[in-house]
Amino acid sequence: MEKKFLYEGKAKIVYATANPEEVVVYYKDAATAFDGKKKGEIENKGYLNAQISAYIFKYLEKQGIKTHFIDLIGEREHRVKKLEIIPLEVVVRNIAAGSLSKRLGLPEGTTLPLPVVELYYKNDELGDPLINHSHAKVLNLATQEEINYLEETALKINKLLVEFFSSLNILLVDFKLEFGRFNGEVLLGDEISPDTCRLWDKDTKEKLDKDRFRRDLGGVAEAYLEILKRIKEKA
C-alpha cells in the first residue's frame, strides 16, 4: 500500500494513503508515562497492542459500536478512517486506582458502586487536565450533544468490555477512550490495549497493563503477551 509519513506521536506513526479519508497507523515499541517524563521501550509492544486493539475494535463493531478501524495490515499497522480528533479523553473507572485513588482518598482496589466517567482535555502543555462539561464548551472542544454522546457511548463500551475481559478472567479496572469526527459522525478512535486500560487478573489481582512500566514492576512485555494469549484462546 502506498503511504506517506504524516506525523509521529509517542506510541504511533501515522501515514497518509492514496485515499484521503484513510490513514495507516503504525504501533511503535516506545513507551511513555507521566506526560512523557518517563520513557522506555517494551519489547514487541507495538505488535501486541496492534493485535489486541484490532481484535477489540472488531468485537465492538459487532456489538454496534462505530469505530475508525478498517483492518489490520501485517503485524503492527491499522488501516483506519481519518478522524478529526475531538481533544477530549473519556475515562471510565470501575475500580479505584491511579489518580482517582489519590484525588478521592479511596484505597486502590475499591470497587465503585457505579462506573465513574471523567473528561480530560488533551493538551500536553497543560498535562491533560480533568475538566467538566462547561470547560469543554467554553474551550469549544465539543458541543453538549457530542459530550453526551461520548459519555453514553463510553458507558456502553464499558459494559461490553467488562463482560469481554471477565470472560478472560480479567478485571477491567479503568480505561481511556478517544473519539473523532468523520463525515458528520462521531467514531471511536485511537486504540484499546494494555496501554490504555488497567487490567488485573481476577484471581491474583496481578497487573497486566502499563502500570507495570509506570511502577517499575518488571515483566511488562510478558503481561501484554498474556492479554493477547487469553484473547486468542477465547477467539
Phi, psi and chi 1 to 4 in degrees:
 res  aa     phi    psi   chi1   chi2   chi3   chi4
   1 MET       -  131.3  176.9 -175.7  -69.1      -
   2 GLU   -69.8  130.3 -178.1 -174.3  -14.2      -
   3 LYS  -149.1  153.3   57.2 -173.6 -176.9 -179.0
   4 LYS  -132.8  133.1 -177.9 -179.8  178.8 -178.2
   5 PHE   -56.2  131.1  175.7   84.0      -      -
   6 LEU  -107.7  -59.7  -86.7 -178.0      -      -
   7 TYR  -163.1  163.6   61.9   87.8      -      -
   8 GLU  -122.2  129.8 -177.1  169.4   -2.6      -
   9 GLY  -106.2 -167.0      -      -      -      -
  10 LYS   -64.5  -39.3  -64.3  171.4 -170.7  169.8
  11 ALA  -121.4   -4.3      -      -      -      -
  12 LYS  -144.7  159.4  -55.5 -179.7 -168.8   75.4
  13 ILE  -120.9  133.9  -56.3  173.5      -      -
  14 VAL  -111.3  133.6  179.3      -      -      -
  15 TYR  -120.9  140.2  -63.1   92.6      -      -
  16 ALA   -76.8  154.7      -      -      -      -
  17 THR  -122.2  179.1   70.0      -      -      -
  18 ALA   -64.7  -23.5      -      -      -      -
  19 ASN   -92.5  116.7 -175.2  -22.3      -      -
  20 PRO   -65.1  -13.5   22.3  -32.5      -      -
  21 GLU   -95.8    3.2  -67.2 -166.3  -24.6      -
  22 GLU  -131.0  147.5  -63.2  176.3    1.5      -
  23 VAL  -133.1  163.4  -66.8      -      -      -
  24 VAL  -111.5  131.0  168.5      -      -      -
  25 VAL  -110.8  120.7  179.3      -      -      -
  26 TYR   -99.5  127.3  174.4   88.9      -      -
  27 TYR   -91.7  121.2  -76.1   69.2      -      -
  28 LYS   -89.2  167.2  -56.6 -167.5  -59.9 -176.7
  29 ASP   -87.6   -7.3  -71.7  -17.5      -      -
  30 ALA   -64.3  142.8      -      -      -      -
  31 ALA  -128.3  138.9      -      -      -      -
  32 THR  -134.2  157.8   62.7      -      -      -
  33 ALA  -151.8  164.1      -      -      -      -
  34 PHE    54.1   55.2  -48.6  119.6      -      -
  35 ASP    55.6   38.9  -64.3  -36.8      -      -
  36 GLY    83.9    0.4      -      -      -      -
  37 LYS   -70.6  -31.0  -65.9 -179.0 -178.9   70.4
  38 LYS  -108.8  130.4 -179.0  174.3 -176.6  176.4
  39 LYS  -132.4  151.9  -62.6  178.8 -178.6  179.3
  40 GLY  -172.7 -173.6      -      -      -      -
  41 GLU  -124.9  137.9  -66.4  -85.5  -38.4      -
  42 ILE  -117.9  120.1  -60.6  172.3      -      -
  43 GLU   -55.7  124.7 -174.8 -179.3    2.1      -
  44 ASN    63.7   16.9  -72.6  -33.0      -      -
  45 LYS   -58.7  -42.3  179.5  176.2   85.6   77.7
  46 GLY   -59.5  -46.1      -      -      -      -
  47 TYR   -61.5  -47.9  161.3   75.4      -      -
  48 LEU   -64.1  -45.7  -66.1  165.8      -      -
  49 ASN   -67.2  -38.0  -80.4   -6.7      -      -
  50 ALA   -63.0  -42.3      -      -      -      -
  51 GLN   -68.2  -46.7  -62.5  -70.7  -38.9      -
  52 ILE   -63.0  -47.7  -68.0  166.1      -      -
  53 SER   -61.3  -42.5  -75.5      -      -      -
  54 ALA   -59.2  -44.9      -      -      -      -
  55 TYR   -63.6  -43.9 -172.1   94.0      -      -
  56 ILE   -68.9  -40.2  -65.9  174.4      -      -
  57 PHE   -59.8  -43.5  -84.0  130.2      -      -
  58 LYS   -62.4  -41.7  -70.9  175.8 -169.6  173.9
  59 TYR   -61.3  -46.3  167.0   74.5      -      -
  60 LEU   -66.0  -38.6  -69.4  175.2      -      -
  61 GLU   -59.2  -41.9  -73.5  -87.4    3.3      -
  62 LYS   -63.4  -26.4  -73.4  178.0 -175.4  174.9
  63 GLN   -91.9    7.4  -51.9  -56.1  -42.9      -
  64 GLY    94.0    7.9      -      -      -      -
  65 ILE   -89.0  126.4  -57.6  -64.0      -      -
  66 LYS   -85.1  125.1  -65.0  179.8  179.2 -179.4
  67 THR  -126.9  172.0   82.0      -      -      -
  68 HIS   -83.1  -10.2   73.5  157.9      -      -
  69 PHE   -69.7  133.5 -178.6   79.1      -      -
  70 ILE  -110.3  -59.5  -61.2  172.1      -      -
  71 ASP  -162.5  169.0   55.5   20.3      -      -
  72 LEU   -95.0  128.5 -179.8   67.1      -      -
  73 ILE  -110.2  116.8  -56.8  170.9      -      -
  74 GLY    64.9 -141.3      -      -      -      -
  75 GLU   -98.1  -27.6  -67.7 -169.2  -26.6      -
  76 ARG  -143.1   30.8   55.9  167.9   76.2 -155.4
  77 GLU  -129.7  137.9  -70.6 -176.8  -37.2      -
  78 HIS  -110.4  136.0  -72.6 -174.0      -      -
  79 ARG   -93.6  123.8 -176.1  164.9   63.0  101.5
  80 VAL  -135.8  163.0  -57.7      -      -      -
  81 LYS   -72.4  139.4  -65.3  166.3 -174.0  169.8
  82 LYS   -78.5  114.4 -174.2  178.3 -179.1 -179.6
  83 LEU  -100.4  151.2  -57.1 -178.4      -      -
  84 GLU   -89.8  102.0  175.6 -158.6  -15.7      -
  85 ILE   -65.5  132.4  -64.1  -62.5      -      -
  86 ILE   -82.9  121.1  -62.7  171.5      -      -
  87 PRO   -76.1   51.2   26.8  -31.9      -      -
  88 LEU  -129.7  132.4  -71.0  170.6      -      -
  89 GLU   -97.7  129.0  -66.5 -179.6   -8.6      -
  90 VAL  -103.8  117.5 -174.6      -      -      -
  91 VAL  -110.4  130.2  173.3      -      -      -
  92 VAL  -114.4  131.7 -176.5      -      -      -
  93 ARG  -123.0  129.1  -57.7 -179.5 -176.2  -85.8
  94 ASN  -107.8  -28.7  -60.5  -56.4      -      -
  95 ILE  -134.3  138.0  -62.7  169.7      -      -
  96 ALA   -65.8  129.1      -      -      -      -
  97 ALA  -164.6  166.3      -      -      -      -
  98 GLY    57.1 -135.6      -      -      -      -
  99 SER   -65.6  -29.3   63.7      -      -      -
 100 LEU   -63.9  -42.1 -173.9   73.4      -      -
 101 SER   -59.1  -42.7  -68.0      -      -      -
 102 LYS   -69.1  -43.5  -66.7  174.3 -174.8  174.6
 103 ARG   -69.5  -39.8  -85.7 -172.5  -80.1  116.6
 104 LEU  -103.3   -3.8  -58.9 -173.4      -      -
 105 GLY    70.6   25.1      -      -      -      -
 106 LEU   -90.9  131.4  -67.4  170.2      -      -
 107 PRO   -59.5  138.6  -21.0   31.8      -      -
 108 GLU   -58.0  133.4 -176.9  165.5  -82.1      -
 109 GLY   101.3   -4.7      -      -      -      -
 110 THR   -70.1  121.4  -57.5      -      -      -
 111 THR   -73.4  127.8  -60.6      -      -      -
 112 LEU   -81.5  144.3  -55.1  175.4      -      -
 113 PRO   -67.9  -19.2   21.6  -30.9      -      -
 114 LEU  -155.3  156.1   75.0  165.6      -      -
 115 PRO   -63.0  138.0  -19.5   30.9      -      -
 116 VAL  -100.5  129.3  170.0      -      -      -
 117 VAL  -110.1  129.8 -178.5      -      -      -
 118 GLU  -127.1  150.3  -61.2  173.2  -23.6      -
 119 LEU  -113.5  135.0  -61.0  177.7      -      -
 120 TYR  -124.7  137.5  -68.6   82.3      -      -
 121 TYR   -80.1  118.8  176.7   25.2      -      -
 122 LYS   -74.2   95.3  -82.6  176.9   59.2   65.2
 123 ASN  -153.6  105.2 -175.1  -53.2      -      -
 124 ASP   -58.9  -40.5  -73.1  -18.2      -      -
 125 GLU   -63.1  -31.8  -70.1 -179.0    7.9      -
 126 LEU   -94.6   -3.0  -61.0  176.4      -      -
 127 GLY    77.8   28.5      -      -      -      -
 128 ASP    50.2   64.0  -61.6  -20.8      -      -
 129 PRO   -70.4  151.3   27.3  -35.7      -      -
 130 LEU   -69.6  130.2  175.4   66.3      -      -
 131 ILE  -133.5  172.1   63.9  171.5      -      -
 132 ASN  -115.2 -177.0   60.3   30.6      -      -
 133 HIS   -59.6  -43.7  -71.9 -156.9      -      -
 134 SER   -61.5  -43.0  -62.4      -      -      -
 135 HIS   -58.9  -45.6  -64.2  143.7      -      -
 136 ALA   -60.7  -38.5      -      -      -      -
 137 LYS   -76.3  -39.1  -73.3 -173.6  -73.4 -176.2
 138 VAL   -61.0  -38.8  164.5      -      -      -
 139 LEU   -82.5   -2.3  -67.6  168.6      -      -
 140 ASN    59.0   39.4 -161.4   30.5      -      -
 141 LEU   -82.4  -31.8  -53.9  179.8      -      -
 142 ALA  -165.9  157.5      -      -      -      -
 143 THR   -79.9  165.0   65.5      -      -      -
 144 GLN   -60.6  -37.7 -174.1   62.8   57.8      -
 145 GLU   -61.7  -42.6 -176.4 -178.6   10.5      -
 146 GLU   -67.4  -41.8  -73.8  176.0  -31.6      -
 147 ILE   -60.3  -44.6  -65.9  167.7      -      -
 148 ASN   -59.5  -43.0  -67.8  -16.6      -      -
 149 TYR   -63.7  -43.6  176.9   80.7      -      -
 150 LEU   -58.9  -46.4  -61.7 -171.8      -      -
 151 GLU   -69.9  -42.4  -66.8 -172.8  -20.4      -
 152 GLU   -63.8  -42.4  -70.8  164.7    9.0      -
 153 THR   -68.1  -38.7  -56.1      -      -      -
 154 ALA   -60.3  -40.1      -      -      -      -
 155 LEU   -69.1  -36.2  -73.9  171.0      -      -
 156 LYS   -63.5  -45.5  -72.2  178.2 -172.9  174.5
 157 ILE   -62.7  -40.6  -68.3  169.2      -      -
 158 ASN   -57.8  -46.8 -177.8   54.9      -      -
 159 LYS   -60.1  -43.5 -173.5  175.7  180.0 -177.1
 160 LEU   -65.6  -43.2  -69.1  167.7      -      -
 161 LEU   -76.3  -31.3  -69.1 -174.1      -      -
 162 VAL   -59.4  -45.3  164.6      -      -      -
 163 GLU   -67.3  -42.0  -67.3  171.6   -1.4      -
 164 PHE   -60.8  -52.1  172.4   78.4      -      -
 165 PHE   -70.2  -31.7  -77.7  113.5      -      -
 166 SER   -60.0  -36.2 -178.5      -      -      -
 167 SER   -67.6  -15.5   72.5      -      -      -
 168 LEU   -99.6    9.2  -52.5  178.9      -      -
 169 ASN    62.6   40.8 -154.8   41.5      -      -
 170 ILE  -127.6  139.1  -69.2  170.0      -      -
 171 LEU   -90.9  128.8  -67.1  170.8      -      -
 172 LEU   -88.9  100.9  177.3   60.1      -      -
 173 VAL   -73.6  -54.7  175.6      -      -      -
 174 ASP  -161.8  170.0   56.6   39.1      -      -
 175 PHE  -163.8  160.8   61.6  100.3      -      -
 176 LYS  -114.6  137.4  170.4 -176.8   74.3   75.7
 177 LEU  -123.5  150.3  -60.9  173.7      -      -
 178 GLU  -129.2  147.8  -64.8 -173.6   23.5      -
 179 PHE  -131.0  163.0  -65.0   83.7      -      -
 180 GLY  -152.4  166.5      -      -      -      -
 181 ARG   -95.4  139.4  -55.7  177.4 -175.3   96.7
 182 PHE  -146.2  112.2  179.3   79.8      -      -
 183 ASN    48.7   46.5  -69.4  -19.6      -      -
 184 GLY    85.0   -2.9      -      -      -      -
 185 GLU  -112.0  151.4  -83.6 -166.9  -56.5      -
 186 VAL   -98.3  124.2  174.6      -      -      -
 187 LEU  -119.9  150.8  -54.2  180.0      -      -
 188 LEU   -69.3  132.6  175.8   64.0      -      -
 189 GLY  -125.2 -154.6      -      -      -      -
 190 ASP    56.4 -125.8 -164.4   40.3      -      -
 191 GLU  -147.8  163.7   66.0  179.5  -75.3      -
 192 ILE  -131.9  110.0  -60.1  178.3      -      -
 193 SER  -157.8  179.4   72.5      -      -      -
 194 PRO   -63.6  -11.8  -24.8   35.3      -      -
 195 ASP   -75.1  -30.2  -95.5   17.7      -      -
 196 THR  -113.3   -2.1   62.4      -      -      -
 197 CYS  -126.1  147.1  -56.1      -      -      -
 198 ARG   -94.7  123.1  -81.0 -167.3  173.9   91.9
 199 LEU  -129.2  123.3  -55.9  166.7      -      -
 200 TRP  -119.5  140.4  -64.2   -7.3      -      -
 201 ASP   -59.9  133.3 -179.3   86.4      -      -
 202 LYS   -64.5  -34.1 -159.1 -177.7  -75.3 -172.4
 203 ASP   -85.9  -47.9  -63.0  -33.3      -      -
 204 THR   -96.5  -14.3   65.7      -      -      -
 205 LYS    63.5   17.7  -55.1  -58.5 -174.9  -70.3
 206 GLU   -63.8  136.5  179.6 -174.5    5.3      -
 207 LYS   -77.6  129.1  -66.6  173.5  174.0   60.2
 208 LEU  -121.7   45.4  -59.6  171.4      -      -
 209 ASP  -151.4 -167.6   55.2   62.6      -      -
 210 LYS   -65.9  -16.5 -164.9  174.6  173.5 -178.7
 211 ASP   -59.3  -24.8  -91.7   -8.2      -      -
 212 ARG   -65.2  -33.3  -58.5 -160.7   70.3   83.5
 213 PHE   -77.4  -46.8  171.7   73.6      -      -
 214 ARG   -57.0  -41.2  -68.9 -173.4 -171.3   97.2
 215 ARG  -102.6   11.4  -57.0 -177.4 -174.4 -172.2
 216 ASP    54.2   45.7  -64.3  -42.5      -      -
 217 LEU   -86.0  -14.4  -60.8  175.2      -      -
 218 GLY    77.7  172.1      -      -      -      -
 219 GLY    63.2   32.0      -      -      -      -
 220 VAL   -67.7  -53.0 -172.0      -      -      -
 221 ALA   -60.3  -37.8      -      -      -      -
 222 GLU   -64.1  -38.0  -68.7   81.0   -1.0      -
 223 ALA   -65.6  -45.5      -      -      -      -
 224 TYR   -62.6  -41.6  -76.1   44.6      -      -
 225 LEU   -63.4  -35.7 -177.0   59.2      -      -
 226 GLU   -63.0  -39.2  178.1   64.0   20.3      -
 227 ILE   -62.1  -48.8  -63.2  -65.7      -      -
 228 LEU   -62.8  -39.1 -178.1   57.6      -      -
 229 LYS   -60.9  -45.2  177.5 -173.4  168.2 -171.4
 230 ARG   -66.7  -36.2  -66.0 -167.4 -165.9 -173.2
 231 ILE   -64.1  -44.8  -73.9  173.8      -      -
 232 LYS   -65.7  -34.9  -74.7 -174.6  171.4 -179.7
 233 GLU   -65.8  -32.9  -74.3  173.0   -6.9      -
 234 LYS   -78.0  -32.7  173.6 -175.3  167.8   63.1
 235 ALA   -60.9      -      -      -      -      -
